[in-house]
Amino acid sequence: MSGVRAQLHMALERNSWLQKRIEDLEEERDFLRCQLDKFISSARMDAVKDADGVLCRYKKILGTFQKLKSMSRAFEHHRVDRNTVALTTPIAELLIVAPEKLAEVGEFDPSKERLLEYSRRCFLALDDETLKKVQALKKSKLLLPITYRFKR
């Protein structure tokens, strides 16, 4: 009879230990889910919404490009599409090469226009002299050697 009681006592202890283990694992799972949600939401929040964001992203990609010597790997590293960068490059180039021309273009208002339309206006504000500066900086790898096709 005492052998059965000892087995019952051991089974109850094992059961309580397993219950505690389950609680610990569930707590750890919830913590990891929370961490994953934070990572996923921060990845989604990287969307650029204004000219300063475009410039910041451009400079990050430029720095990575200068280290890796490959634009495609730099874009991949920052999880951004080449076309996305190419379409917003005129904004960054204007801000870097000729920030005084920004008054010509005007401020970006997200309620009135899309970033692409603002980029097109920035491209039209680039005159021949500024374009020559941009090309020289691209050749010396101080700007991304990326092309874009806006029509004048």
ZATI-818305 format. One line per 5 residues: number of its first residue (from 1); their letters; for each residue x negated, y negated, z of C-alpha. Coordinates in Angstrom, 3 decimals, always signed. Layout:
// residues N
NUM> A> X Y Z; ...
***
This chain:
// residues 152
1> MSGVR> +0.000 +0.000 +0.000; -2.823 -2.431 +0.786; -4.357 -1.661 -2.638; -1.154 -2.775 -4.368; -1.065 -5.964 -2.255
6> AQLHM> -4.668 -6.715 -3.161; -3.875 -6.232 -6.855; -0.788 -8.458 -6.513; -2.837 -11.121 -4.728; -5.529 -10.955 -7.462
11> ALERN> -2.867 -11.186 -10.188; -1.302 -14.236 -8.518; -4.688 -15.947 -8.176; -5.509 -15.172 -11.797; -2.118 -16.503 -12.848
16> SWLQK> -2.612 -19.782 -10.936; -6.135 -20.120 -12.374; -4.767 -19.592 -15.915; -2.016 -22.170 -15.275; -4.641 -24.686 -14.143
21> RIEDL> -6.743 -23.872 -17.219; -3.715 -24.453 -19.476; -3.071 -27.838 -17.839; -6.720 -28.837 -18.292; -6.687 -27.816 -21.951
26> EEERD> -3.427 -29.688 -22.591; -4.901 -32.788 -20.955; -8.023 -32.498 -23.104; -5.883 -31.983 -26.224; -3.867 -35.126 -25.465
31> FLRCQ> -7.055 -37.120 -24.908; -8.530 -35.933 -28.214; -5.283 -36.716 -30.044; -5.381 -40.224 -28.598; -8.992 -40.655 -29.737
36> LDKFI> -8.107 -39.380 -33.194; -5.131 -41.740 -33.436; -7.375 -44.683 -32.515; -9.877 -43.670 -35.194; -7.192 -43.239 -37.852
41> SSARM> -5.471 -46.526 -37.024; -8.797 -48.407 -37.029; -9.620 -46.901 -40.430; -6.294 -48.174 -41.752; -6.847 -51.612 -40.269
46> DAVKD> -9.969 -52.103 -42.363; -7.776 -53.442 -45.159; -9.039 -56.862 -46.204; -6.434 -59.590 -46.066; -8.332 -62.844 -46.631
51> ADGVL> -11.441 -64.413 -48.164; -13.487 -64.018 -44.966; -12.639 -60.320 -44.909; -13.719 -60.001 -48.540; -17.039 -61.696 -47.765
56> CRYKK> -17.635 -59.547 -44.675; -16.910 -56.321 -46.587; -19.079 -57.480 -49.509; -22.036 -58.197 -47.206; -21.681 -54.818 -45.467
61> ILGTF> -21.622 -53.013 -48.810; -24.540 -55.123 -50.067; -26.635 -54.190 -47.027; -25.828 -50.520 -47.500; -26.573 -50.765 -51.225
66> QKLKS> -29.981 -52.297 -50.511; -30.781 -49.388 -48.172; -29.343 -46.529 -50.253; -30.174 -47.959 -53.718; -26.851 -46.631 -55.031
71> MSRAF> -23.620 -48.574 -55.350; -21.447 -45.462 -55.522; -22.924 -44.129 -52.270; -22.519 -47.544 -50.639; -18.840 -47.633 -51.638
76> EHHRV> -18.394 -44.075 -50.417; -20.106 -44.917 -47.126; -17.663 -47.782 -46.511; -14.676 -45.798 -47.832; -13.782 -48.366 -50.437
81> DRNTV> -13.064 -48.016 -54.126; -15.455 -49.580 -56.646; -12.554 -51.277 -58.431; -11.357 -52.883 -55.213; -14.758 -54.443 -54.650
86> ALTTP> -15.130 -55.411 -58.316; -11.795 -57.219 -58.320; -12.620 -59.256 -55.210; -16.304 -59.873 -56.000; -15.716 -63.383 -57.450
91> IAELL> -14.480 -64.532 -54.038; -17.630 -63.317 -52.277; -19.941 -64.634 -55.000; -18.319 -68.061 -54.871; -18.607 -68.142 -51.072
96> IVAPE> -22.283 -67.091 -51.200; -23.574 -69.011 -54.231; -21.399 -72.127 -54.325; -19.322 -72.604 -51.161; -18.790 -76.257 -52.095
101> KLAEV> -16.631 -75.131 -55.040; -14.162 -73.578 -52.621; -12.456 -76.969 -52.288; -11.822 -76.798 -56.056; -10.139 -73.427 -55.716
106> GEFDP> -8.191 -74.216 -52.567; -7.380 -72.058 -49.576; -5.983 -68.569 -49.871; -2.375 -68.345 -48.696; -1.239 -64.712 -48.387
111> SKERL> +2.428 -65.739 -48.318; +2.173 -67.343 -51.770; -0.314 -65.187 -53.694; -2.116 -61.873 -53.735; -5.842 -61.553 -53.141
116> LEYSR> -6.311 -60.551 -56.791; -4.768 -63.832 -57.989; -7.018 -65.779 -55.631; -9.995 -63.821 -56.939; -9.016 -64.774 -60.485
121> RCFLA> -8.907 -68.450 -59.466; -12.363 -68.110 -57.893; -13.658 -66.539 -61.105; -12.315 -69.460 -63.144; -14.056 -71.896 -60.756
126> LDDET> -17.463 -70.340 -61.533; -19.106 -72.631 -64.111; -22.059 -71.703 -66.348; -24.681 -72.956 -63.888; -23.159 -70.987 -61.019
131> LKKVQ> -22.844 -67.890 -63.207; -26.559 -68.140 -64.040; -27.377 -68.303 -60.312; -25.151 -65.280 -59.705; -26.825 -63.304 -62.505
136> ALKKS> -30.292 -64.188 -61.174; -29.321 -63.033 -57.684; -27.873 -59.827 -59.114; -31.108 -59.092 -60.970; -33.104 -59.586 -57.782
141> KLLLP> -30.631 -57.287 -55.927; -29.542 -60.063 -53.562; -25.988 -59.608 -54.856; -24.224 -56.424 -55.922; -24.887 -55.752 -59.620
146> ITYRF> -21.198 -55.174 -60.201; -19.259 -56.420 -63.208; -15.675 -57.536 -63.394; -13.510 -58.367 -66.344; -11.416 -61.444 -65.854
151> KR> -10.475 -63.398 -68.954; -11.112 -67.117 -69.081
***
